[in-house]
Amino acid sequence: MTSGIHHFTGITANVQANVDFYVGFLGLRLVKQTGGFADAEQLHLIYGDELGSPGSLLTFLVWEAAGRGRTGIGQVSELALAVPPASLGDWLTKALTAQIPVEGPTREFDESILRLKDPDGLIVKLVGVDMPTPAPLDAAPTRVRGVTLLTDKALETARFVTLFGYKTGAREGLTQRMVSDTDIVDVREVSGFVPSVPGAGVPDHVAFRAHDSDAVRSMRLSLKDHGPTEIHDRKYFLSLYVRDPAGILLEYATDGPGMTVDETPRELGTTLFIPPRDADRARDLKAMLPQFALPGEDRFPARTLTFIHRFNRPVYPDGATLVLMHGTAGNETDLMPIARRVAPNSTLLGVRGRATEEGSNRWFHRVDAERFDQEDLRGEAAAFADFVNDAVNGYGLDPDKLVFVGYSNGANMLAAVIQLHPGVVRRAVLLRGIQALENPPKLDLSATSVLVLEGHDDPFARVAPSLTDALSTSGADVEVRSLSATHELGPADITESSEWIRRNLVVPKPL
């Protein structure tokens, strides 16, 4: 029976910091980048040895800008990676030099250990133990040494782990070690703890190795009286998902087809793949998924600003930047697919509103269904104007090549910024916007050009003229188009926006 750990899966809130730690610091290889198979709008990264061998794999779901999860009952906890025993001193020096949180060395189960924390707070233990891997990398961990499971049903969890080829080993305090032919699982009794909560820095699951698909199906049959199981084809392996008696998510994954099924060994990790079932959305998904740079590659500077934001950069940028402002319940990526069609060679800067209502993102609060909180609107407009100035300076954007695109609630906010802070926004596309601002000041907007796209059958369109009248009266150059549309966006919005931007923003053609 094939035994041992196939891969470990965690969650990160900062893809660039995650890549810098696991590739830049630990020296692992990025062997695969895909849209998530459960959610294609979620980036999934896989690290491993030179060939992405089972047993060396660490995978991360990217929840960009997500909150920290909570460590507790019913989860995988610490991740342990094997390094040559003689290298622990070098790793300690390297961690201190890189200012990575580190504790140790200490001893656990008669093994020397350094405890590190990755950028999300996940505990990564470097264990001094010789564990070969088929395709080792220089000065990098060789493979997964093991994981720790937090459970309030330690006996049941340990018994469940034996189904995957583990036997009872030594015990230290509240931790029972389970041993396979290649690695270990530490089952830690934590009765009285609070339950775990998913989020950044909290592992999602651990996967054990299955020889082939027949082994997966046999495992499912053996678990028919245990509880629900799911089998999924993840392209690189077939896997079964199940929860142990304490609710810990475990996976049983085949060794094949493996990481080289769609890339040569030399090319591993260089292409962003979209799951086959989402192939028709590939262009849109590639505009939405977060981008990153590997160590040594050119990268955009990271800036901590007052609004959560994300860039999407084309292969051949033309120097223009579209600043995107989502509608109610949206986020910083919502308009990126449309914007990429509007301006194929422009950099996209998606921004997330800071207000929330019943858990949904908004740009400012409402008093009721038809009235807006004017104090909050003005305050957030001022904050956004400051954000724009900081982004221009911090990222080196060309203010003469900025175009702002707002949809619905984002368009309402954008219109308020135009009227309250002249000069911050010089070119704007307002998609289904209305006048949310009461008593706008009489300021000179003659330096501002605006395209207003209304939906002829939009129920909110009845109040749109007050916005266009206010902008025109203040001197803005306003073009209004009434489209055969509802409040939703469609192909005509792309066509009209693209043509207007082409006429109002002169940018060089990419080489």
PyMOL commands that set and color helices and strands:
alter all, ss='L'
color gray80, all
select helices_A, chain A and resi 15-25+85-97+154-164+213-222+259-261+265-267+276-288+336-342+374-395+399-401+409-420+461-473+491-504
alter helices_A, ss='H'
color red, helices_A
select strands_A, chain A and resi 5-12+29-35+43-48+57-62+75-83+102-108+111-117+123-128+143-151+167-172+175-179+184-189+205-210+230-233+237-243+249-257+272-273+309-312+321-325+347-351+355-357+360-362+366-368+371-372+402-407+427-431+449-455+477-483
alter strands_A, ss='S'
color yellow, strands_A
deselect
rebuild
show_as cartoon
